[in-house]
Amino acid sequence: MEMKKSEIIDFAKKAMKCEISNIKKMADHIDDNFYDAVNMIMNCKGKVIIMGLGKSGHVGKKIAASMASTGTPSFFLHGDEALHGDLGMIEKKDIVVALSNSGETGELLGCMPTLKKIGCRIISITSNPQSTLAKNSDIHISIGKLREADHLNLAPTTSATATLVLGDALAVTISFLKGFKKEDFALSHPGGSLGKKLTGKSL
């Protein structure tokens, strides 16, 4: 497809504005379920395990990393690997945060019976409060029905960004409530330019 430079730039701006406007819409609808999820994680005696597949999996890895570096012990577990032995990483005292835009991801749903037998708590983040995953969770947080940024309204773009933003909001809210300090951050982040800034030396 032939497009002028100005048309390409306008198309990119439209995609960015689509994501921005939809995230603002999501932020306006944050409700008591978010509050309940924060309290549940604050009272967690174990670890927070983020689960997902596909684009949700990539987002989940970042959310787990953000939580771990801001004072909430966390790791990412791929939904497919979970079905093949890695559910053994989860204990009753843990919390699982399951990510799925549709709320109907087969591999995550396949994990639900075992998770319930383990007895851990489950938080789900989807776009559909009536989804199977939402109904099998202790707490569900909805990102809402969002318009994807691509021209087909199909590629996980806005929905993936919204899930990431929501996960970041969870991480930083919990970190703030825990009284997490720069010294604590430096303990888990001694490397790179940020580590040098916090500790005064580089690795």
C-alpha angles and dihedrals in degrees: 000000000000115000133171119240091250091051092051092050091047091050091052091048090050091053092050093047090049091057093043095050093046093049089051088052090052092049090054090058101049104133145174091299089069089050091050091049091052091051092047092052092043089057095043113127093192136036133302111240117199114206131190147122135226114358090349087057092054089049090047092056090056094046091051091049092049092050093047093051094047100052106279113108104231144152138184122248120192110229093226094050089048090063090053101056107299093101081082087077090069124086134189092256092057131093122223119208107197118199122202127142093209096033088224102091104147098215093053092047088050089059095053099084092052093044089053091050090050088052099225120146120255129214118183130196114199141136092244122064089190094055123119091248092051092050091051093052132090089221129016125196116195123211087192130228103311131184112244115232098234122092092250095050088230113096114092096249113118092028092052092047091047091052090050092049091049091049091049089050090054092048097049095041091053091044091053093048091050090055091241110187137199089257090057091049091050090054092062097033109047096142135079130018092310091053090049090050092051100041102027092236137074131225 
